[in-house]
């Protein structure tokens, strides 16, 4: 839970790009609000708009205070939480 910040390719933390996870299964980030869940060991983000919806699915791994999200095409997104994990 809490706020996680995106790590840029150079390893610096981008405090302007964040995602907030809430205990009720919702999140705010990526420029949108939606829901998240873990399904079959993958982190699933769901966005719902008035006429359509979108789903992002990531393999993931916690490494210290970092959450590594692995995209289907092999790209990796790293989110970092300051302080303790939870």
N, C-alpha and C positions, 0 to 999 in steps of 0.2 A: 504494500500500500504506500501511499505518499507520492511525492513528486520525484520524477526521474528526468535527467537532462541528457540530451543527445551528445555523443562524443563525435567530434569532427574527424576527418581522415588524418589530420596531423596530431591527433591525440588530445587536443584541447576540448574542454567542456563548453558547449554552446548554451549559455543560460537563457537565451531567447527561444530555444527549441526544447520544450518540456512536455511531459505527459504526466497527468495526475491519475493515479489509480485509486478508486474508492472501494470500501469493503462491501458495498452492495452490488458489485459486479459491473459498475459503470466506470468510464474513463472520460477525460477531457484532454485532447491532444491531437497532434497531426492536423490541426486546424479544424477539428470536428469533435463532436461528442458521440459516444456510442457505448457498447457493452463489450466486455471481454470475458473469456472463459478458457479453461484448459480442457481440450478434448483430445483423447488418444495421445497424450504427451506433447501436444502442440498448443501454442498460445494463439487464440482466435480473437480477432477484433471484428466487431460488426458495427457498421454504420447504417442508419436508416434515414432516408430522406422522404419527402412527400410522395414521390412517384417511383423511387427505386431504392435499392440497398446494395451494399458492397461488403465483402468479407476479405480480410487479410489473415493469412495463416502462416505462422512462423514456428520452426523448431527453435528451441531456446535453451540457454544454459546460464546459470548464475556463476559468476567468477568474482568472488569478493563482493565489492559494492557495485559491480557491473552486471547488467542483464544483456546478454548477447542474443540478438534475434537473427536467425538465419533464414534468408529468403529462398524460395524455390530455385531461383536462378543462380544461387551461390553467393549473392551479395550478403553482407553482414551489416547490421545496424547495432550500435552499442549505446546503451542507456546507462547512466551512472547516477547513483543515489549518494548524496553526501551523508556522512555519519553512518549509523547502523542501518541494517536492511529493513527491520520492521519495528 
